[in-house]
Amino acid sequence: MNRFFQSLLFSLVLAVPAFAGQAVNINSADATTLAESLDGVGPAKAVAIIEHRKANGPFKSADGLAAVKGIGLATVDKNREFIQLTKPKAAN
């Protein structure tokens, strides 16, 4: 492999962690934000998170995400450092 492609490959490997996960409040984020912020959560799982939240109230812990269909503890574990849990403010 020539040096250009080696350098390109190395750069891509280093860039991947920069795009992985970002802090997100799972009790207030919309589906787009959830899907963009959580690794392994796409649009369908993001909608499932919101539906679960509407039906059961705010999540009390990150592990509560495992109760959402299609999300397991492995997904929770790889996103744990990005999951925030503050409760949404009540409307006045």
N, C-alpha and C positions, 0 to 999 in steps of 0.2 A: 504494500500500500504506500502510495507516495506521501510525502510529508504534509501536503495540503490537506488531504483527506484525514490523516491522523490528527492534525490540528483541529479540523472541523469537528470530528467525532469527539475529541477531548472537550472542546468548547460546549458541545451539546450536552454531554454528560454533566458538566459543571452547571449548566444553565437550568436543568430540570428541577433541582431543589428550589430554585428561586420562584417557580410557578406553583409549587405544591402548597396547598392549604393556606388559608388566611383566617384570622379571627372572625367568628360569626356567632351572633346571638340566636340560638336555635328556638327561642321563645318569641322572637319578633321578626326574624328575617323572612323575606318573601322567597318564593320558589327559585327564582333566578339566582338570588344571592346564595342560597343554600347549595344549589348545584355548582356554582362557580367556586365556592369556598371550601367545600368538603370533598376530599379525595374519595372516589368510589360512589359518589352520590350524583346521579344524573337528574334530568328533569322529572322523570316518573317517580323516583324515590323522594325527590324534594317535595313534590305534590303530596305524596303519602305522609311525609313528616308534618306538613301543614294540616292535612285532614286528621291525623292522629292528635295533633295539638288542639284542634277545634273540638274534637270529640271528648278528649280526656283532660283538657287544661294544660297549663304550662309544664314543661319537663322539670323534674326536681333534681335530676342528675344527668350527666352525659350518658350513663348506662341506660337511661330510659329510652334512648334512641333505638336500642335493640328490640324494643317492643313494636317498632314500626315494621310492617311487612317488607321484606327485602333487605333489611339492614341487620347485620349481625354484630356481635361484639368485636370481630376483627376490624370491621369498618369503623366502629366507635374508637377502638384502640389506636388506629392509625391517624385519627383526627382529634384525639383527646386534647392535645395542647391548643387547638384552635376553637374548641367548643366553649361558648360563653352561655351563661344561664340566667342572667338577670331577667326578672319578670317584667312584662310590658306594663307601662303605666296605664292606670284606669282612665277612661275618658270622662271628662267633667261635664 
